[in-house]
Amino acid sequence: LCVCAAPAAERKEMRTLIDFEDGADAELLKKSSENCEFDIVQDNGVTSGKNCCRWVGKAGAGWASTEIHGEKLKDWDKFDYFVMDVFIEREEKLGIAFELWDADSKNYHTRCTYDAKTHVGKNTLMWKINRAKRNNKEGRDWEELEPKDKIKLNALSKVKIFFTPFKDGGN
């Protein structure tokens, strides 16, 4: 998982937020997760280094989620995109949501939510974060928004990533 300043061909600065080489970041994700398990593995999901994380949702659960907190949320205002590589082994499409919360975020209407659908194989999910606006301001152009309508990337309180597991479990 990383935040970066431009699409891959133009990236000048990139910061890796979550790295699965030593397992410490997976332990951080586990602490703030619900209805899922994380395992460090060496398989077709590796995009850099030797390891990746297998994120498996609990069979039949309404959602599986994890959150990013603390030091990993500093300085996001310096970046334009949040990027996450996902490898899906199943043919069914999996929906993944990514949310940004700041001090003014209290519920769905006051946070920023991005959605993506995956396909079988490698997926690079990239969400433009430098114009993150509250969900209740969808349909408005950036220039129409008041400062209170914009997510404060320099003051994030949490980032949440979640999906609805398949009925028989899996990722």
C-alpha positions in Angstrom: 0.0 0.0 0.0 1.4 3.4 -0.8 0.6 7.0 -1.5 2.3 8.6 -4.4 2.4 11.9 -6.3 1.5 10.8 -9.8 0.7 7.8 -12.0 3.4 5.2 -12.3 5.1 6.7 -15.4 5.3 10.2 -13.8 6.0 9.3 -10.1 8.6 11.5 -8.5 7.9 10.7 -4.9 6.3 7.6 -3.5 6.0 6.4 0.1 5.3 2.8 0.9 2.8 2.7 3.8 2.5 -1.0 4.4 5.3 -3.5 3.7 5.0 -7.2 4.3 8.6 -8.2 4.4 9.0 -8.6 8.1 5.4 -9.1 9.2 5.2 -6.0 11.5 2.8 -4.1 9.2 0.5 -7.2 8.9 0.4 -7.2 12.7 -0.7 -3.6 12.7 -3.5 -4.3 10.3 -4.6 -7.3 12.3 -5.1 -5.1 15.4 -7.6 -2.9 13.7 -9.4 -5.5 11.6 -12.8 -7.2 11.7 -14.0 -10.4 10.1 -10.8 -11.3 8.4 -7.3 -12.9 8.7 -3.9 -11.8 7.4 -1.2 -14.2 6.5 2.3 -13.4 5.2 2.9 -15.6 2.1 5.2 -15.9 -0.9 3.0 -16.5 -3.9 1.6 -14.8 -7.0 0.4 -11.7 -5.0 4.0 -10.4 -4.5 4.6 -7.1 -6.3 7.9 -6.1 -4.6 10.2 -7.9 -2.3 9.6 -11.6 -1.3 6.4 -11.4 0.6 2.8 -10.3 0.3 -0.2 -10.5 2.6 -3.1 -12.8 2.0 -6.2 -11.0 3.3 -9.1 -13.5 3.7 -12.6 -12.5 4.8 -14.7 -14.6 7.1 -17.2 -16.7 5.2 -20.7 -15.1 5.2 -19.6 -12.0 7.0 -21.2 -8.7 5.9 -17.8 -7.1 5.6 -14.1 -7.6 6.3 -12.2 -4.5 7.2 -8.9 -3.1 8.4 -7.8 0.4 9.3 -4.6 2.5 9.1 -3.9 4.8 12.0 -1.1 6.8 13.6 2.2 7.7 12.1 1.2 6.1 8.7 -1.3 8.9 8.3 1.2 11.8 8.4 1.9 14.0 5.4 -0.8 12.6 3.1 -1.3 16.2 1.8 2.0 15.8 -0.1 0.5 13.1 -2.3 -2.1 12.8 -5.1 -2.9 9.1 -5.1 -3.4 6.1 -2.9 -2.3 2.9 -4.6 -3.0 -0.7 -3.6 -2.0 -3.9 -5.4 -4.5 -6.7 -5.1 -4.3 -10.2 -6.6 -7.6 -12.1 -6.9 -7.6 -15.8 -7.6 -11.4 -16.1 -8.1 -13.4 -15.3 -11.2 -16.0 -13.4 -9.3 -15.6 -9.7 -9.1 -14.8 -8.3 -5.6 -15.7 -4.8 -4.5 -13.2 -3.0 -2.4 -13.9 0.3 -0.6 -11.3 2.8 0.6 -12.3 5.6 3.1 -10.6 8.7 4.3 -11.6 10.1 7.7 -10.5 13.4 9.2 -11.4 15.0 12.5 -14.7 16.2 11.0 -15.7 12.7 9.8 -18.5 11.2 11.9 -20.4 8.9 9.5 -20.9 8.0 5.9 -22.0 11.5 4.9 -18.9 13.2 6.4 -16.1 10.9 5.3 -14.8 10.2 1.8 -15.5 6.8 0.2 -14.0 5.4 -3.0 -15.0 2.1 -4.5 -13.4 -0.3 -7.0 -14.3 -3.6 -8.6 -11.6 -6.2 -9.1 -11.1 -8.9 -11.7 -9.3 -12.2 -11.6 -5.5 -11.7 -11.5 -3.4 -8.6 -10.7 -5.3 -5.4 -9.9 -3.6 -2.1 -9.2 -6.2 0.1 -7.5 -5.4 3.8 -7.6 -7.6 6.5 -6.1 -7.0 10.2 -6.5 -6.9 11.6 -3.0 -5.8 15.2 -3.5 -9.4 16.2 -4.2 -11.1 14.1 -1.5 -14.5 15.5 -0.6 -17.1 14.4 1.9 -19.6 11.9 0.6 -22.5 14.4 1.1 -20.8 16.7 -1.5 -20.8 14.2 -4.4 -21.8 15.9 -7.6 -20.2 19.2 -6.8 -17.1 20.4 -8.5 -14.0 21.0 -6.4 -14.2 24.7 -7.0 -17.7 24.8 -5.6 -16.8 23.3 -2.3 -16.2 25.2 0.9 -13.1 24.3 3.0 -15.3 22.3 5.5 -16.4 20.1 2.6 -12.9 18.9 1.7 -11.1 16.1 3.6 -8.1 17.4 5.4 -5.3 15.1 4.2 -2.8 16.7 6.6 -5.1 15.7 9.5 -6.4 12.2 8.8 -7.8 10.3 11.8 -8.0 6.9 10.0 -8.1 5.2 6.6 -10.3 2.2 6.3 -10.3 -0.5 3.6 -13.0 -3.1 3.4 -14.8 -5.6 1.2 -17.7 -8.0 1.3 -16.3 -11.6 1.5 -17.6 -14.2 -0.8 -20.3 -16.4 0.8 -17.9 -19.3 1.2 -15.1 -17.0 2.4 -12.0 -16.0 0.6 -10.5 -12.9 -0.8 
